[in-house]
Amino acid sequence: MIRKTVVTLGSLLLVAAMYLTAFGWGWDAHRFINRTAVYHLPNNMQLFIQDSSFFSLHSIDPDVRRNNNPNDTSLFAEGPRHFMDIDDYPNFHNLPHDLNTVIALYGWERVKNNGTNPWATVWNYDTLVTELVQGDWAHATLRASDIGHYVGDAHQPLHNTKNYNGQYTGNSGIHARYETTMLSPTYYLSALYIVPDNVEYVTNKIDFVFDYIFHTNSLVDTILHGDTYAKAASGGIYNATYYTELWNRTRIITLDQMQRGTRDLASLWYSAWVDAGLILPTGVTPPVETKPAEFKLEQNFPNPFNPTTTISYYLPVGGTISLKVFALDGREVATIAQENQSVGHHTVEFDASRLASGVYLYRLQLGHFAETKKMLLLK
């Protein structure tokens, strides 16, 4: 695997030949994962659902960045983000999930060489939440695409073992044969499918990533045994017979990993929307405070909405209120209410028929009281 190979001038042509066949699931499978993960998303995430082609197109961006900067050895280097050789650590099922603790125990060089996939996934997740909060959709969709690549890598069993290329078991070269050639248009890419499922809100992101890495690691032997069987069946020749037998021996786990990978990715995307305040967890309605003691602006409901939504608030004193809507650049786009109102609960309906899809801010002000919240219009 290129990730641990020193590239010399003499091996340059070999590296160039391997470039398209040694990264991730192979580019076709990465595109499949990013494109189909949206099938699991709830309907109120249309801004992501409609971007499935974008996520597919940019699913390979991390591989391109890694190739463009192969000598980066920093903490945030691209290369180590694509794998996690979890079984290189002693008693690895009890490996601490905190990166600083792992570095303190084993040193940065070993951690880097074994990969930083789980932490890179969470770093990017946290940044995605920030970009969603800011309404920075251009960067958020690119970030979501990157997360798709890292989640996809972590669901490829050979990205989760020190025996990543079968070099210790007589299966040399299995990495590219399994993930790229077998899952190419020539062979079994068209046999991949997923079944739309329900997403879950992920409370502890790093534990979630480690959980699917542990499961993925448990599948390594199935691939290695499949390779050994397929080579015997084809007489050691990597021909159609070999790939047919390799597919037959690994089909069940491969399809299951595609199902798990796309659902886990969708769950992270969904959780990011929840954490950014764009949507409520499925099945949850906004809490109603019956006797509030202070000025309070509620989250609009439904949110996202099209084209109307309800905004509720509580005034601790009466007076002239101003409830306005602003674009993210600060432009005022609508005045919902500007009038004298009495103490107590108030509810108004906002019709955004004339506005374009996107994130808006609504601000309630009464004297020196003021509060602002975000809302998402989807058309």
Residue frames relative to the residue before (quaternion, step in Angstrom):
aa qw qx qy qz dx dy dz
M 1.0000 0.0000 0.0000 0.0000 0.00 0.00 0.00
I 0.5500 -0.6533 0.4101 0.3202 3.59 -0.86 0.91
R 0.5750 0.6436 -0.3852 0.3267 3.56 1.01 -0.73
K 0.7902 0.2439 -0.1401 0.5445 3.62 1.12 -0.55
T 0.5374 0.6172 -0.4028 0.4098 3.57 1.20 0.48
V 0.3396 -0.7155 0.5702 0.2182 3.59 -0.91 0.89
V 0.2700 -0.7878 0.5372 0.1338 3.56 -0.63 1.12
T 0.0861 -0.7846 0.6137 0.0217 3.56 -0.72 1.10
L 0.6800 -0.4687 0.3516 0.4408 3.56 -1.25 0.20
G 0.6617 0.5305 -0.3134 0.4272 3.56 1.01 -0.77
S 0.7375 0.3933 -0.2265 0.5001 3.56 1.18 -0.53
L 0.3363 0.7908 -0.4687 0.2048 3.59 1.27 0.08
L 0.6781 0.4840 -0.3060 0.4607 3.58 0.87 -0.88
L 0.6254 0.5315 -0.3384 0.4602 3.56 1.05 -0.73
V 0.6460 0.5136 -0.3183 0.4665 3.56 0.97 -0.85
A 0.6427 0.5227 -0.3279 0.4540 3.57 0.93 -0.84
A 0.6634 0.4987 -0.3082 0.4650 3.58 0.99 -0.80
M 0.6901 0.4831 -0.2821 0.4591 3.57 1.07 -0.76
Y 0.5022 0.7176 -0.4089 0.2561 3.57 1.14 -0.61
L 0.7388 0.4149 -0.2346 0.4764 3.55 0.89 -0.88
T 0.7529 0.4096 -0.2129 0.4691 3.58 1.18 -0.25
A 0.7308 0.4634 -0.2414 0.4393 3.59 1.19 -0.09
F 0.6311 0.5395 -0.3447 0.4381 3.58 1.18 0.18
G 0.8696 0.0690 -0.0343 0.4876 3.53 -1.08 0.79
W 0.7590 -0.2852 0.2696 0.5195 3.51 -1.07 -0.80
G 0.5395 -0.4581 0.4543 0.5409 3.53 1.19 -0.45
W 0.5866 -0.6445 0.3517 0.3418 3.54 -0.88 0.90
D 0.6208 0.5477 -0.3613 0.4292 3.62 0.98 -0.71
A 0.6891 0.4730 -0.2882 0.4673 3.58 0.89 -0.89
H 0.6146 0.5308 -0.3529 0.4647 3.60 1.04 -0.69
R 0.6396 0.5110 -0.3296 0.4702 3.58 0.96 -0.79
F 0.6283 0.5377 -0.3322 0.4535 3.59 0.99 -0.82
I 0.6691 0.5102 -0.3071 0.4446 3.60 0.84 -0.95
N 0.7063 0.4593 -0.2793 0.4606 3.59 0.77 -0.98
R 0.6638 0.5166 -0.3110 0.4425 3.58 1.02 -0.76
T 0.7741 0.3889 -0.1959 0.4595 3.59 0.86 -0.92
A 0.4756 0.6731 -0.4493 0.3448 3.62 1.19 -0.22
V 0.6122 0.5732 -0.3581 0.4103 3.60 1.06 -0.65
Y 0.5376 0.6347 -0.4112 0.3730 3.63 1.17 -0.38
H 0.6739 0.4936 -0.2931 0.4651 3.59 1.19 -0.48
L 0.5687 0.6474 -0.3754 0.3413 3.60 1.19 -0.42
P 0.5133 -0.6238 0.4831 0.3375 3.60 -1.14 0.58
N 0.6695 -0.5510 0.3316 0.3718 3.56 -1.18 0.57
N 0.6587 0.5231 -0.3289 0.4294 3.60 1.09 -0.52
M 0.6188 0.4837 -0.3642 0.5004 3.58 1.27 0.38
Q 0.1097 0.8495 -0.5080 0.0907 3.56 1.03 0.82
L 0.6006 0.5745 -0.3736 0.4118 3.60 1.04 -0.63
F 0.6849 0.4113 -0.2804 0.5321 3.58 1.16 -0.49
I 0.6222 0.5577 -0.3531 0.4208 3.58 0.93 -0.83
Q 0.7016 0.4697 -0.2747 0.4601 3.57 0.92 -0.87
D 0.6707 0.4998 -0.2948 0.4619 3.60 1.25 -0.25
S 0.2607 0.8033 -0.5088 0.1672 3.61 1.17 0.36
S 0.6517 0.5082 -0.3222 0.4618 3.60 0.98 -0.78
F 0.6217 0.5342 -0.3329 0.4662 3.58 1.07 -0.74
F 0.6591 0.5018 -0.3092 0.4670 3.57 0.90 -0.92
S 0.6332 0.5254 -0.3246 0.4665 3.58 1.04 -0.76
L 0.6629 0.5234 -0.3032 0.4412 3.57 0.88 -1.00
H 0.7807 0.3440 -0.1699 0.4932 3.58 0.90 -0.92
S 0.3644 0.7591 -0.4746 0.2566 3.58 1.23 0.23
I 0.7315 0.4218 -0.2319 0.4829 3.59 1.12 -0.57
D 0.3421 0.7680 -0.4859 0.2390 3.61 1.23 0.09
P 0.6609 0.5031 -0.3451 0.4370 3.66 0.83 -0.78
D 0.6230 0.5241 -0.3506 0.4629 3.62 1.04 -0.65
V 0.6391 0.5210 -0.3235 0.4642 3.57 1.01 -0.80
R 0.6553 0.5044 -0.3135 0.4667 3.60 0.93 -0.86
R 0.6440 0.5226 -0.3280 0.4523 3.56 0.96 -0.83
N 0.6698 0.4966 -0.3018 0.4623 3.57 0.92 -0.84
N 0.6769 0.5054 -0.2924 0.4481 3.58 1.05 -0.73
N 0.7944 0.1768 -0.0920 0.5738 3.58 1.19 -0.43
P 0.0361 0.8708 -0.4893 0.0323 3.60 0.72 1.09
N 0.6949 0.4994 -0.2795 0.4353 3.61 1.15 -0.43
D 0.4309 0.6939 -0.4692 0.3355 3.59 1.24 0.16
T 0.0547 -0.8177 0.5730 -0.0088 3.59 -0.66 1.12
S 0.3892 0.7425 -0.4684 0.2790 3.58 1.23 0.32
L 0.7204 -0.4301 0.3267 0.4350 3.53 -1.35 0.13
F 0.7718 0.3368 -0.1689 0.5122 3.56 1.03 -0.81
A 0.2401 0.7944 -0.5227 0.1950 3.60 1.16 0.54
E 0.5491 -0.6437 0.4314 0.3131 3.57 -1.11 0.73
G 0.6262 0.6108 -0.3479 0.3373 3.58 0.83 -0.97
P 0.7374 0.4334 -0.2597 0.4482 3.63 0.65 -1.04
R 0.5446 0.6426 -0.4006 0.3606 3.61 1.19 -0.29
H 0.6717 0.5611 -0.2838 0.3917 3.58 1.16 -0.51
F 0.7989 0.1937 -0.1048 0.5597 3.61 1.18 -0.08
M 0.1027 -0.7602 0.6360 0.0842 3.52 -1.36 0.19
D 0.1596 -0.8003 0.5740 0.0677 3.58 -0.14 1.29
I 0.1128 -0.8747 0.4691 0.0450 3.49 0.68 1.23
D 0.7064 0.4841 -0.2837 0.4314 3.59 0.97 -0.77
D 0.4977 0.6203 -0.4526 0.4033 3.61 1.22 0.23
Y 0.6330 0.5085 -0.3351 0.4780 3.58 1.24 -0.33
P 0.4929 -0.6472 0.4801 0.3282 3.63 -0.98 0.76
N 0.8368 0.0569 -0.0733 0.5395 3.55 -1.05 0.84
F 0.0765 0.8919 -0.4450 0.0240 3.54 1.10 0.85
H 0.5754 0.5870 -0.3966 0.4088 3.61 1.12 -0.40
N 0.7109 0.3850 -0.2504 0.5326 3.58 1.25 -0.29
L 0.3013 0.7663 -0.5140 0.2404 3.58 1.21 0.37
P 0.4826 -0.6525 0.4859 0.3244 3.62 -0.86 0.86
H 0.4100 -0.7248 0.4998 0.2381 3.57 -1.06 0.68
D 0.5790 0.5705 -0.3749 0.4458 3.57 1.26 -0.17
L 0.4673 -0.7176 0.4407 0.2692 3.58 -0.66 1.13
N 0.6569 0.5177 -0.3276 0.4395 3.61 0.85 -0.87
T 0.6377 0.5203 -0.3263 0.4649 3.57 1.04 -0.73
V 0.6544 0.5055 -0.3130 0.4672 3.59 0.96 -0.86
I 0.6432 0.5084 -0.3245 0.4717 3.60 0.99 -0.80
A 0.6448 0.5207 -0.3247 0.4557 3.59 0.97 -0.81
L 0.6857 0.4890 -0.2808 0.4603 3.59 1.04 -0.77
Y 0.8466 0.2112 -0.0463 0.4864 3.59 0.82 -1.01
G 0.5212 -0.6476 0.4179 0.3665 3.60 1.20 -0.14
W 0.6030 -0.6085 0.3837 0.3449 3.55 -1.10 0.76
E 0.6302 0.5562 -0.3563 0.4080 3.61 0.91 -0.80
R 0.6822 0.4710 -0.2999 0.4721 3.58 0.88 -0.88
V 0.6377 0.5211 -0.3275 0.4631 3.58 0.98 -0.83
K 0.6544 0.5089 -0.3124 0.4639 3.58 0.91 -0.88
N 0.6919 0.4835 -0.2839 0.4548 3.58 0.88 -0.94
N 0.6965 0.4449 -0.2711 0.4934 3.59 1.15 -0.53
G 0.5837 -0.6338 0.3454 0.3719 3.58 1.27 -0.03
T 0.2616 -0.7806 0.5574 0.1071 3.53 -1.17 0.72
N 0.1938 0.8498 -0.4818 0.0908 3.60 1.21 0.35
P 0.7000 0.4707 -0.3304 0.4233 3.66 0.65 -0.89
W 0.6873 0.4704 -0.2919 0.4703 3.57 0.92 -0.84
A 0.6260 0.5297 -0.3404 0.4601 3.60 1.02 -0.73
T 0.6197 0.5423 -0.3408 0.4537 3.57 1.04 -0.76
V 0.6973 0.4587 -0.2735 0.4781 3.59 0.90 -0.90
W 0.5910 0.5489 -0.3735 0.4581 3.62 1.04 -0.66
N 0.6978 0.4616 -0.2718 0.4755 3.55 0.86 -0.95
Y 0.5943 0.5585 -0.3603 0.4530 3.57 1.09 -0.66
D 0.6729 0.4981 -0.3019 0.4561 3.58 0.83 -0.97
T 0.6529 0.4992 -0.3138 0.4755 3.58 1.01 -0.78
L 0.6094 0.5493 -0.3482 0.4535 3.59 1.05 -0.74
V 0.6385 0.5212 -0.3330 0.4580 3.60 0.91 -0.85
T 0.6507 0.5156 -0.3132 0.4611 3.59 0.94 -0.89
E 0.6728 0.4963 -0.2990 0.4601 3.58 0.92 -0.88
L 0.6348 0.5102 -0.3275 0.4791 3.59 1.07 -0.68
V 0.6238 0.5342 -0.3364 0.4608 3.58 0.99 -0.81
Q 0.7132 0.4513 -0.2403 0.4794 3.57 1.00 -0.87
G 0.4319 -0.7036 0.4583 0.3292 3.57 1.26 -0.22
D 0.4112 0.7082 -0.4680 0.3322 3.58 1.22 0.49
W 0.1087 -0.8612 0.4946 0.0433 3.56 0.43 1.25
A 0.5996 0.5774 -0.3711 0.4116 3.59 1.03 -0.69
H 0.7246 0.3980 -0.2418 0.5080 3.57 0.89 -0.92
A 0.6139 0.5717 -0.3546 0.4130 3.59 1.04 -0.71
T 0.6802 0.4773 -0.3039 0.4660 3.60 0.91 -0.81
L 0.6224 0.5076 -0.3439 0.4866 3.58 1.09 -0.61
R 0.6404 0.5196 -0.3208 0.4658 3.58 1.00 -0.82
A 0.6454 0.5177 -0.3199 0.4616 3.58 0.96 -0.84
S 0.6193 0.5356 -0.3349 0.4664 3.58 1.10 -0.70
D 0.6441 0.5169 -0.3156 0.4673 3.58 0.97 -0.85
I 0.6376 0.5174 -0.3299 0.4658 3.58 0.93 -0.86
G 0.6128 0.5540 -0.3405 0.4490 3.57 1.05 -0.75
H 0.6470 0.5113 -0.3236 0.4640 3.58 0.99 -0.78
Y 0.6929 0.4794 -0.2890 0.4544 3.58 0.85 -0.94
V 0.6335 0.5023 -0.3303 0.4870 3.58 1.04 -0.73
G 0.6320 0.5310 -0.3284 0.4591 3.58 0.99 -0.80
D 0.6468 0.5209 -0.3203 0.4557 3.58 0.90 -0.90
A 0.6987 0.4865 -0.2765 0.4458 3.57 0.91 -0.91
H 0.6696 0.4494 -0.3084 0.5045 3.60 1.25 -0.13
Q 0.5387 0.5424 -0.4228 0.4866 3.57 1.29 0.28
P 0.4436 -0.7415 0.4158 0.2837 3.64 -0.32 1.15
L 0.6967 0.4840 -0.2942 0.4402 3.60 0.91 -0.80
H 0.5910 0.5217 -0.3792 0.4846 3.58 1.29 0.09
N 0.7119 0.4265 -0.2354 0.5058 3.57 1.29 0.02
T 0.6904 0.4091 -0.2823 0.5256 3.56 1.11 0.69
K 0.5223 -0.6225 0.4752 0.3375 3.56 -1.12 0.63
N 0.6510 0.4623 -0.3085 0.5170 3.60 1.24 -0.38
Y 0.0811 0.8876 -0.4498 0.0570 3.54 1.12 0.87
N 0.7782 0.2617 -0.1587 0.5484 3.59 1.16 -0.47
G 0.5675 -0.6210 0.3726 0.3918 3.57 1.23 0.39
Q 0.3534 0.7903 -0.4498 0.2196 3.57 1.28 0.24
Y 0.7045 0.4523 -0.2697 0.4757 3.59 1.17 -0.43
T 0.7614 0.3814 -0.1762 0.4938 3.59 1.23 -0.30
G 0.5894 -0.5939 0.3694 0.4042 3.60 1.20 0.30
N 0.5781 0.5734 -0.3763 0.4421 3.60 1.20 0.51
S 0.1354 0.8475 -0.5060 0.0861 3.56 1.16 0.57
G 0.7939 0.2851 -0.2380 0.4814 3.55 -0.92 0.99
I 0.4399 0.7261 -0.4481 0.2802 3.60 1.25 -0.11
H 0.5504 0.6414 -0.4030 0.3512 3.58 1.07 -0.67
A 0.7461 0.3850 -0.2249 0.4945 3.59 0.63 -1.08
R 0.6139 0.5494 -0.3664 0.4326 3.60 1.01 -0.69
Y 0.7088 0.4610 -0.2712 0.4599 3.57 0.90 -0.90
E 0.8077 0.3650 -0.1855 0.4243 3.55 0.54 -1.16
T 0.7782 0.3555 -0.1775 0.4864 3.58 1.04 -0.68
T 0.7477 0.3927 -0.2432 0.4771 3.58 0.63 -1.05
M 0.6718 0.4906 -0.3134 0.4580 3.58 0.83 -0.92
L 0.7624 0.3260 -0.1772 0.5301 3.58 1.04 -0.79
S 0.4021 0.6774 -0.4985 0.3619 3.54 0.98 0.92
P 0.6710 -0.4824 0.3562 0.4362 3.61 -1.22 0.23
T 0.5882 0.5855 -0.3701 0.4175 3.60 1.15 -0.55
Y 0.7993 0.2600 -0.1241 0.5274 3.57 0.98 -0.77
Y 0.8804 -0.1814 0.1391 0.4154 3.63 -0.47 -1.12
L 0.2808 0.7614 -0.5378 0.2284 3.61 1.10 0.45
S 0.6881 0.4979 -0.2872 0.4429 3.59 0.92 -0.89
A 0.6163 0.5546 -0.3488 0.4370 3.60 1.25 -0.24
L 0.5322 0.6295 -0.4110 0.3893 3.58 1.26 -0.14
Y 0.1407 0.7674 -0.6204 0.0801 3.55 -1.09 0.71
I 0.1686 -0.7510 0.6212 0.1471 3.55 -1.31 0.26
V 0.3409 -0.6975 0.5890 0.2244 3.54 -1.32 0.35
P 0.4782 -0.6763 0.4660 0.3110 3.64 -0.66 1.01
D 0.0613 -0.8062 0.5871 -0.0404 3.54 -0.84 1.06
N 0.5611 -0.5790 0.4571 0.3756 3.57 -1.29 -0.07
V 0.3943 -0.6947 0.5472 0.2501 3.55 -1.05 0.77
E 0.2403 -0.7404 0.6010 0.1815 3.54 -1.31 0.20
Y 0.4531 -0.6383 0.5307 0.3248 3.55 -1.18 0.48
V 0.2665 -0.7794 0.5528 0.1263 3.56 -0.75 1.09
T 0.2826 -0.7883 0.5268 0.1455 3.56 -0.48 1.21
N 0.7906 0.1551 -0.0671 0.5886 3.58 0.79 -1.03
K 0.3004 -0.8189 0.4622 0.1599 3.54 -0.11 1.31
I 0.6887 0.4805 -0.3123 0.4441 3.62 0.81 -0.89
D 0.6331 0.5061 -0.3406 0.4765 3.62 1.02 -0.69
F 0.6097 0.5611 -0.3381 0.4462 3.58 1.04 -0.78
V 0.6773 0.4810 -0.2938 0.4729 3.59 0.89 -0.93
F 0.6603 0.4981 -0.3213 0.4611 3.60 0.87 -0.86
D 0.6121 0.5574 -0.3584 0.4315 3.59 0.99 -0.71
Y 0.7291 0.4041 -0.2822 0.4749 3.61 0.78 -0.85
I 0.5751 0.5538 -0.3890 0.4597 3.60 1.18 -0.36
F 0.6394 0.5146 -0.3309 0.4657 3.61 0.95 -0.81
H 0.6527 0.5000 -0.3220 0.4694 3.59 0.93 -0.83
T 0.6632 0.5140 -0.3118 0.4458 3.57 0.88 -0.91
N 0.6314 0.5432 -0.3284 0.4454 3.57 0.99 -0.82
S 0.6311 0.5630 -0.3340 0.4161 3.60 1.06 -0.70
L 0.6703 0.5204 -0.2883 0.4436 3.60 1.25 -0.33
V 0.4123 0.7493 -0.4523 0.2527 3.59 1.26 -0.16
D 0.6757 0.5146 -0.3129 0.4252 3.60 0.80 -0.95
T 0.6011 0.5647 -0.3662 0.4309 3.60 1.06 -0.65
I 0.6618 0.4880 -0.3067 0.4794 3.58 0.99 -0.79
L 0.6655 0.5032 -0.3134 0.4536 3.59 0.88 -0.88
H 0.6553 0.4871 -0.3132 0.4850 3.61 0.96 -0.81
G 0.6251 0.5398 -0.3328 0.4550 3.59 1.05 -0.74
D 0.6427 0.5177 -0.3144 0.4691 3.56 1.03 -0.81
T 0.6536 0.5150 -0.3138 0.4573 3.57 0.91 -0.90
Y 0.6628 0.4956 -0.3011 0.4738 3.58 0.95 -0.88
A 0.6769 0.5033 -0.3041 0.4427 3.59 0.87 -0.94
K 0.6368 0.5180 -0.3321 0.4646 3.61 1.01 -0.71
A 0.6424 0.5108 -0.3272 0.4682 3.57 1.00 -0.77
A 0.6712 0.5114 -0.2957 0.4478 3.58 0.97 -0.85
S 0.7510 0.3814 -0.2084 0.4970 3.60 1.07 -0.70
G 0.4989 -0.6655 0.4224 0.3602 3.58 1.26 0.08
G 0.6744 -0.5171 0.2889 0.4409 3.56 1.13 0.64
I 0.5809 0.5619 -0.3763 0.4530 3.58 1.27 0.19
Y 0.3365 -0.7551 0.5272 0.1965 3.58 -0.83 0.97
N 0.2344 0.7782 -0.5266 0.2491 3.51 0.44 1.33
A 0.7801 -0.3191 0.2338 0.4847 3.59 -1.27 -0.25
T 0.6165 0.5440 -0.3490 0.4496 3.59 1.05 -0.72
Y 0.6380 0.5307 -0.3227 0.4552 3.56 0.95 -0.90
Y 0.7306 0.4392 -0.2617 0.4525 3.60 0.73 -1.04
T 0.5875 0.5506 -0.3732 0.4608 3.58 1.13 -0.49
E 0.6945 0.4612 -0.2770 0.4778 3.57 0.92 -0.90
L 0.6226 0.5277 -0.3460 0.4628 3.58 1.04 -0.72
W 0.6488 0.5051 -0.3117 0.4762 3.58 0.98 -0.81
N 0.6502 0.5234 -0.3236 0.4456 3.59 0.90 -0.88
R 0.7104 0.4618 -0.2506 0.4683 3.57 1.03 -0.83
T 0.7833 0.3140 -0.1614 0.5117 3.61 1.11 -0.53
R 0.3840 0.7675 -0.4593 0.2291 3.60 1.26 -0.10
I 0.6825 0.5083 -0.3112 0.4231 3.59 0.76 -0.99
I 0.7123 0.4291 -0.2826 0.4782 3.60 0.78 -0.93
T 0.6197 0.5464 -0.3557 0.4370 3.61 1.04 -0.65
L 0.6718 0.4728 -0.2980 0.4861 3.58 0.89 -0.88
D 0.6451 0.5169 -0.3261 0.4586 3.58 1.01 -0.76
Q 0.6565 0.5000 -0.3147 0.4690 3.58 1.01 -0.76
M 0.6113 0.5222 -0.3513 0.4799 3.58 1.08 -0.60
Q 0.6422 0.5095 -0.3176 0.4766 3.58 0.99 -0.81
R 0.6892 0.4732 -0.2794 0.4722 3.56 0.83 -1.00
G 0.6668 0.5275 -0.3066 0.4278 3.57 0.90 -0.93
T 0.6894 0.4633 -0.2911 0.4747 3.58 0.87 -0.89
R 0.6574 0.4941 -0.3228 0.4685 3.59 0.99 -0.75
D 0.6517 0.5035 -0.3277 0.4631 3.61 0.93 -0.79
L 0.6317 0.5181 -0.3285 0.4740 3.57 1.03 -0.75
A 0.6593 0.5033 -0.3084 0.4657 3.58 0.88 -0.93
S 0.6399 0.5281 -0.3274 0.4521 3.60 1.01 -0.77
L 0.6489 0.4932 -0.3197 0.4833 3.59 1.03 -0.71
W 0.6254 0.5169 -0.3401 0.4754 3.60 0.97 -0.79
Y 0.6629 0.5132 -0.2920 0.4603 3.55 0.90 -0.99
S 0.6615 0.5087 -0.3059 0.4583 3.59 0.90 -0.92
A 0.6206 0.5416 -0.3405 0.4534 3.58 1.06 -0.73
W 0.6370 0.5134 -0.3252 0.4742 3.59 1.01 -0.78
V 0.6472 0.5034 -0.3188 0.4754 3.57 0.98 -0.83
D 0.6875 0.4871 -0.2868 0.4559 3.59 0.84 -0.96
A 0.6665 0.4850 -0.2942 0.4838 3.59 1.17 -0.56
G 0.4981 -0.6868 0.4057 0.3400 3.56 1.27 -0.11
L 0.4402 0.7099 -0.4519 0.3132 3.58 1.23 0.31
I 0.7918 0.0566 -0.0219 0.6078 3.58 1.11 -0.65
L 0.4423 -0.6419 0.5482 0.3032 3.52 -1.32 0.30
P 0.6103 -0.5245 0.4165 0.4231 3.60 -1.14 0.44
T 0.6254 -0.5739 0.3794 0.3682 3.57 -1.03 0.81
G 0.8194 0.2416 -0.1943 0.4821 3.54 -0.93 0.97
V 0.6264 0.5253 -0.3401 0.4648 3.58 1.29 -0.02
T 0.1669 -0.7696 0.6087 0.0962 3.57 -0.97 0.87
P 0.6255 -0.5637 0.3652 0.3972 3.59 -1.07 0.58
P 0.4670 -0.6725 0.4868 0.3045 3.60 -0.91 0.80
V 0.2694 -0.7486 0.5852 0.1564 3.56 -1.10 0.71
E 0.2259 -0.7752 0.5788 0.1144 3.56 -0.63 1.12
T 0.3137 -0.8093 0.4686 0.1643 3.56 -0.38 1.21
K 0.8152 0.0883 -0.0365 0.5712 3.58 1.00 -0.76
P 0.0234 -0.8291 0.5586 -0.0016 3.58 0.43 1.13
A 0.3721 -0.7427 0.5192 0.2008 3.53 -1.13 0.64
E 0.8026 0.2261 -0.1032 0.5422 3.61 1.17 -0.21
F 0.7217 -0.4030 0.3505 0.4403 3.50 -1.40 0.15
K 0.1220 0.8141 -0.5540 0.1242 3.59 -0.70 1.03
L 0.1506 -0.7591 0.6302 0.0632 3.55 -0.97 1.00
E 0.2957 -0.7755 0.5348 0.1587 3.59 -0.67 1.11
Q 0.5651 -0.5422 0.4821 0.3928 3.54 -1.32 0.26
N 0.5126 -0.6466 0.4644 0.3217 3.57 -0.92 0.87
F 0.0695 -0.7939 0.6037 0.0184 3.57 -1.15 0.59
P 0.4975 -0.2618 -0.8195 0.1111 1.55 -1.62 1.90
N 0.0762 -0.7712 0.6300 0.0507 3.52 -1.29 0.33
P 0.4090 -0.2351 -0.8394 0.2700 1.63 -1.19 2.23
F 0.2008 -0.7870 0.5753 0.0961 3.56 -1.28 0.36
N 0.0214 0.7830 -0.6216 0.0106 3.56 -1.31 0.34
P 0.5915 -0.4794 -0.6421 0.0897 1.57 -0.81 2.37
T 0.6799 0.4881 -0.2943 0.4614 3.61 1.26 -0.05
T 0.0135 -0.7764 0.6300 -0.0067 3.51 -1.23 0.59
T 0.3837 -0.7238 0.5316 0.2151 3.56 -1.21 0.52
I 0.1266 -0.7765 0.6158 0.0431 3.56 -0.98 0.95
S 0.0859 -0.7988 0.5953 0.0112 3.56 -0.80 1.08
Y 0.0459 0.7920 -0.6073 0.0436 3.55 -1.15 0.62
Y 0.2809 -0.7415 0.5844 0.1722 3.55 -1.31 0.36
L 0.1879 -0.7728 0.5999 0.0864 3.55 -0.95 0.96
P 0.3347 -0.7609 0.5182 0.2009 3.63 -0.66 1.04
V 0.7600 0.1340 -0.0983 0.6283 3.55 1.31 -0.37
G 0.5059 -0.6321 0.4809 0.3364 3.56 -1.21 0.37
G 0.2900 0.7545 -0.5587 0.1856 3.55 -1.25 0.38
T 0.6500 -0.5030 0.3938 0.4115 3.55 -1.32 -0.10
I 0.1291 -0.8058 0.5762 0.0444 3.56 -0.61 1.16
S 0.1662 -0.7371 0.6433 0.1230 3.51 -1.37 0.40
L 0.0021 0.7827 -0.6212 0.0386 3.57 -0.71 1.13
K 0.0786 0.8279 -0.5396 0.1312 3.54 -0.29 1.31
V 0.3226 -0.7220 0.5834 0.1851 3.53 -1.33 0.46
F 0.0993 -0.8021 0.5889 0.0081 3.54 -1.00 0.96
A 0.4537 -0.6113 0.5650 0.3181 3.54 -1.26 0.52
L 0.6616 -0.5337 0.3450 0.3980 3.58 -1.23 0.36
D 0.6552 0.4949 -0.3251 0.4692 3.59 1.20 -0.37
G 0.6462 -0.5659 0.3023 0.4133 3.58 1.29 0.22
R 0.4987 0.6566 -0.4334 0.3639 3.60 1.23 -0.12
E 0.3834 -0.6887 0.5623 0.2503 3.56 -0.98 0.83
V 0.1104 -0.8287 0.5478 0.0297 3.60 -0.72 1.06
A 0.8123 0.0072 -0.0058 0.5831 3.61 1.19 -0.28
T 0.2038 -0.7178 0.6485 0.1503 3.52 -1.28 0.59
I 0.2576 -0.7920 0.5381 0.1297 3.56 -0.50 1.19
A 0.7888 -0.1107 0.1064 0.5951 3.56 0.93 -0.90
Q 0.1050 0.7495 -0.6503 0.0649 3.54 -1.13 0.75
E 0.4075 0.6952 -0.4544 0.3796 3.53 0.14 1.36
N 0.5769 -0.5617 0.4547 0.3807 3.54 -1.32 0.18
Q 0.0088 0.8017 -0.5961 0.0425 3.60 -0.83 1.02
S 0.4965 -0.6771 0.4710 0.2705 3.54 -1.18 0.64
V 0.6656 -0.4675 0.3902 0.4315 3.56 -1.31 0.18
G 0.6255 0.5645 -0.3973 0.3636 3.61 -1.11 0.67
H 0.7055 -0.4339 0.3517 0.4363 3.54 -1.36 -0.24
H 0.0203 -0.7750 0.6317 0.0042 3.53 -1.14 0.74
T 0.0842 -0.7826 0.6162 0.0271 3.56 -1.13 0.72
V 0.0035 -0.7878 0.6156 -0.0193 3.57 -0.93 0.94
E 0.3236 -0.7211 0.5754 0.2102 3.53 -1.23 0.52
F 0.1879 -0.7834 0.5863 0.0848 3.54 -0.93 0.96
D 0.1732 -0.7760 0.6026 0.0682 3.57 -0.84 1.04
A 0.1078 -0.8280 0.5502 0.0091 3.57 -0.48 1.25
S 0.1721 0.8377 -0.5046 0.1184 3.58 1.14 0.56
R 0.7423 0.4284 -0.2406 0.4557 3.59 0.96 -0.78
L 0.6172 0.5506 -0.3465 0.4426 3.59 1.26 -0.04
A 0.4891 -0.6436 0.5052 0.3023 3.56 -1.24 0.51
S 0.6482 -0.5025 0.3970 0.4120 3.56 -1.24 0.39
G 0.4537 0.6817 -0.5017 0.2787 3.56 -1.09 0.67
V 0.5942 -0.5447 0.4530 0.3808 3.53 -1.38 -0.12
Y 0.0452 -0.7881 0.6139 -0.0025 3.56 -0.95 0.95
L 0.3455 -0.6995 0.5846 0.2227 3.54 -1.33 0.36
Y 0.0720 -0.7672 0.6315 0.0869 3.57 -1.02 0.71
R 0.1465 -0.8187 0.5552 -0.0037 3.53 -0.86 1.10
L 0.1566 -0.7708 0.6149 0.0569 3.54 -0.92 1.04
Q 0.0179 0.8063 -0.5896 0.0438 3.57 -0.83 0.98
L 0.0490 0.7537 -0.6529 0.0570 3.53 -1.10 0.88
G 0.8022 -0.1228 0.0377 0.5831 3.56 -0.23 1.26
H 0.7992 -0.2260 0.1802 0.5269 3.57 -0.72 -1.05
F 0.5220 0.5947 -0.4283 0.4364 3.60 1.30 0.06
A 0.1639 0.7728 -0.6047 0.1010 3.60 -1.02 0.77
E 0.0600 0.7796 -0.6214 0.0505 3.56 -1.08 0.76
T 0.1487 -0.7952 0.5867 0.0363 3.57 -1.07 0.86
K 0.0092 -0.7830 0.6219 0.0035 3.58 -1.08 0.77
K 0.4645 -0.6621 0.5186 0.2773 3.53 -1.34 0.35
M 0.0059 -0.7622 0.6456 0.0468 3.53 -1.29 0.45
L 0.3006 -0.7675 0.5513 0.1289 3.54 -1.17 0.69
L 0.1701 -0.7778 0.6017 0.0634 3.55 -0.73 1.16
L 0.0373 -0.7953 0.6049 -0.0184 3.58 -0.75 1.09
K 0.0473 -0.8034 0.5935 -0.0004 3.59 -0.70 1.05
